[in-house]
Amino acid sequence: MSFSKKVKEELFKVIPKSRHCIVAELAGIITLHGIDSLEHDSNDVLNRKVFTLLNKTLNIGKDVTAFNGDVLFETRKMLKLSDDNTSVDELVLQQPCCKRAFIRGAFLAAGSITDPNKGYHFEIVCFNDKQADLIIRAMSAFDVEAKQVERNGKIVVYLKEGAQIVEALRIMEAAHSVMELENIRIVKEVRGTINRKVNCETANISKTVSAAVRQIEDIKLIDEKLGLDTLPVQLQEIAQIRLDYPDTPLGDLGQYLDPPIGKSGVNHRLKKLAAIARELR
């Protein structure tokens, strides 16, 4: 089962306790999915939720599973639907709990979420800008900043950041999905940290090796052209130490001298050798 489907399975089971929240969730489902689509759709789970919620608000009876004339009239009246059934009066979304319910309904009707193991993407496909604006403002009330883009003649409200998607799931009260996504994010973050550390260490090793190779080449050139014994004693010593310990980092080379010197002292002497080598090339 896809992660998106698991989220919806969890949300189908969330039934608001307050009538005003039930109305808000129905508004999200019906305006984003469409009454006609609900009547002819094969999405039995979504249909069951719609009529379960309608029964709790309109007492239509558990056997009613279609929008007959009376049910349609009462539903449109209760939700304060526009003539084309695609928008609702914002009075339906006055309270924070109603905004949560509306977002949940919109996601159940027209939303999807990418497998977080592959990437982060959450979206709700809207019929028009008015729907998109309503969803964006509802999310913004919880400090979730969604964006929108036009795609195939529709408006898509979307989130691309993992932390924002976690908050969206939390808003919709998908507790299990929040935990699953958070666990995946933690694992990915740890892996990313390890990879960055390994890459950094690899780069440092590569840099150290390249520097050591260059230093050894300089020393060999000086030995070939002048002879190391022509150098001042301090440079002779560091040249021989570098040849004897080609893999030793710069900061550790000084410990082989008597008396030992620090990294800056080693670096200073090797720079003098490099300058001599440049003149000989």
URZISUL-V227891 format. One record per residue. N is the residue number from 1. SS is DSSP state (H for helix, E for strand, L for the rest). Layout:
# URZISUL-V227891
N/SS
N/SS
This chain:
# URZISUL-V227891
1/L
2/L
3/H
4/H
5/H
6/H
7/H
8/H
9/H
10/H
11/H
12/H
13/L
14/L
15/L
16/L
17/L
18/L
19/H
20/H
21/H
22/H
23/H
24/H
25/H
26/H
27/H
28/H
29/H
30/H
31/H
32/H
33/H
34/L
35/H
36/H
37/H
38/H
39/H
40/H
41/L
42/L
43/L
44/H
45/H
46/H
47/H
48/H
49/H
50/H
51/H
52/H
53/H
54/H
55/H
56/H
57/H
58/H
59/L
60/L
61/L
62/L
63/L
64/L
65/L
66/L
67/L
68/L
69/H
70/H
71/H
72/H
73/H
74/H
75/H
76/H
77/H
78/H
79/H
80/L
81/E
82/L
83/L
84/L
85/L
86/L
87/L
88/E
89/L
90/H
91/H
92/H
93/H
94/L
95/L
96/H
97/H
98/H
99/H
100/H
101/H
102/H
103/H
104/H
105/H
106/H
107/H
108/H
109/H
110/H
111/E
112/E
113/E
114/L
115/L
116/L
117/L
118/L
119/L
120/L
121/L
122/E
123/E
124/E
125/E
126/E
127/L
128/L
129/H
130/H
131/H
132/H
133/H
134/H
135/H
136/H
137/H
138/H
139/H
140/H
141/L
142/L
143/L
144/L
145/L
146/L
147/E
148/E
149/E
150/E
151/E
152/L
153/L
154/E
155/E
156/E
157/E
158/E
159/E
160/L
161/L
162/H
163/H
164/H
165/H
166/H
167/H
168/H
169/H
170/H
171/H
172/L
173/L
174/L
175/H
176/H
177/H
178/H
179/H
180/H
181/H
182/H
183/H
184/H
185/H
186/H
187/H
188/H
189/H
190/H
191/H
192/H
193/H
194/H
195/H
196/H
197/H
198/H
199/H
200/H
201/H
202/H
203/H
204/H
205/H
206/H
207/H
208/H
209/H
210/H
211/H
212/H
213/H
214/H
215/H
216/H
217/H
218/H
219/H
220/H
221/H
222/H
223/H
224/H
225/H
226/L
227/L
228/H
229/H
230/H
231/L
232/L
233/H
234/H
235/H
236/H
237/H
238/H
239/H
240/H
241/H
242/H
243/H
244/H
245/L
246/L
247/L
248/L
249/L
250/H
251/H
252/H
253/H
254/H
255/H
256/H
257/L
258/L
259/L
260/L
261/L
262/L
263/H
264/H
265/H
266/H
267/H
268/H
269/H
270/H
271/H
272/H
273/H
274/H
275/H
276/H
277/H
278/H
279/H
280/H
281/L
